[in-house]
Amino acid sequence: MNESKIWLSSPHMGGTEQEYVNEAFDTNWIAPLGPNVTGFENDLSAYLNDKPVAALSSGTAALHLALLQCGVGHGDEVICQSFTFSASANPIAYLGATPVFVDSEPTTWNISPKYLEEAIIDRIEKGKKPKAIVAVHLYGMPYLVDEIHTIANEYEIPIVEDSAEALGSTYKGEKCGTFGKYGILSFNGNKIITTSGGGALVCPSDEKKAKTVFLATQARDEAPHYQHSHIGYNYRLSNISAGIGRGQMEVLDTHIELRRSMHTFYRNLFKNINGITVFSEPNSDFYSNHWLSAIIVNPEETGGVTREDIRLAFAKANIESRPLWKPMHIQPIFKNCAFYGENIAFNLFKNGLCLPSGSNLTFDDRQRIEKVIFALL
Ligand SMILES: *Cc1c(COP(=O)(O)O)cnc(C)c1O
């Protein structure tokens, strides 16, 4: 194979990242914290309707500290969207709590209002009111914000909004990450912007941000010596990583435009091909950053061509594609957890495929992708 690999989603630097990193070197701010961390937090906060933001070492760490501050502890139950990446659910287990999984609805592929309410009612009847709800904007698509938050408010359960894949997406003109009691962001290498590794917690108040930073820096009480009255964590973002983040914030909106243009490319590519549906916004209330473009394949309409046929044809041409998330309720580690729903998420997993979606894909890359599809369908 002599053609270079086309990735699903790879880091894409804008140009100024290195200047911020060099500045950290020049001023010897290599230690954690420092001016880039504050600068990056301010940039994120300005982008997210001025909500206080704490920069952390990962999106997973942000979820952990969000759930902790929602009061989740040993023996509790937390509702979690089943159709997601395992990092949405793992922090529930870190706290000694048990996830209760809920199916998706077909328009946004995210948590179903119907099964969410069914789960809440049933868990309360069984004697335990869920302590929090983890709702996810998967692949950048906002979940049904109004419906889900109405239910959560009615039962007074806080929402932890997993916006790891949805920085820059909006619902009714408001940015994802600002709807929940807490919002979480990720800057992992494959996300829409990256700090090579990192995350952030969008907080409801300055006090909660201060508490988050306190917990993330080993929970040091105010004293000249090391004094602790809480269990702490080492979850703060480094000043070097935050420097990359500051540069990436300058190109975030361009990255969104480029990802959305990849989505338009796929819409056009599959327009006249039977049996392939490109995942798109249900109506104009939803604006997705289209972090990943995804398709559903119906073999009965494609003349027998399946999701796997397409994935393998891409692999042969050195092009990465990947089945949609395998739902948590059928993962070996979570198979004994309660699940409310039917088989919406399961069928998405069975027939769905994520396609190369990076903001750095070239005209030639698109032509190679097109060639594989036209040879197959
Ligand atoms: C990436 C991701 C996370 C975790 O973020 P990390 O920074 O990798 O820890 C959580 N939830 C979802 C939906 C993600 O895609």
The ligand as an SDF file (V2000), in Angstrom:
LIG
                    3D

 15 15  0  0  0  0  0  0  0  0999 V2000
  -13.6590   11.6060   24.2660 C   0  0  0  0  0  0  0  0  0  0  0  0
  -14.8860   11.4130   25.0700 C   0  0  0  0  0  0  0  0  0  0  0  0
  -14.8670   11.4420   26.4830 C   0  0  0  0  0  0  0  0  0  0  0  0
  -13.6180   11.4430   27.2950 C   0  0  0  0  0  0  0  0  0  0  0  0
  -12.7250   12.4200   27.0570 O   0  0  0  0  0  0  0  0  0  0  0  0
  -11.1460   12.1680   27.3500 P   0  0  0  0  0  0  0  0  0  0  0  0
  -10.5850   13.5320   27.2590 O   0  0  0  0  0  0  0  0  0  0  0  0
  -10.6480   11.2530   26.2780 O   0  0  0  0  0  0  0  0  0  0  0  0
  -11.0300   11.5720   28.7080 O   0  0  0  0  0  0  0  0  0  0  0  0
  -16.0560   11.3470   27.1480 C   0  0  0  0  0  0  0  0  0  0  0  0
  -17.2240   11.2140   26.4960 N   0  0  0  0  0  0  0  0  0  0  0  0
  -17.2940   11.1560   25.1610 C   0  0  0  0  0  0  0  0  0  0  0  0
  -18.6220   11.0260   24.5000 C   0  0  0  0  0  0  0  0  0  0  0  0
  -16.1210   11.2280   24.3970 C   0  0  0  0  0  0  0  0  0  0  0  0
  -16.1880   11.1410   23.0640 O   0  0  0  0  0  0  0  0  0  0  0  0
  1  2  1  0
  2  3  1  0
  2 14  2  0
  3  4  1  0
  3 10  2  0
  4  5  1  0
  5  6  1  0
  6  7  2  0
  6  8  1  0
  6  9  1  0
 10 11  1  0
 11 12  2  0
 12 13  1  0
 12 14  1  0
 14 15  1  0
M  END
$$$$
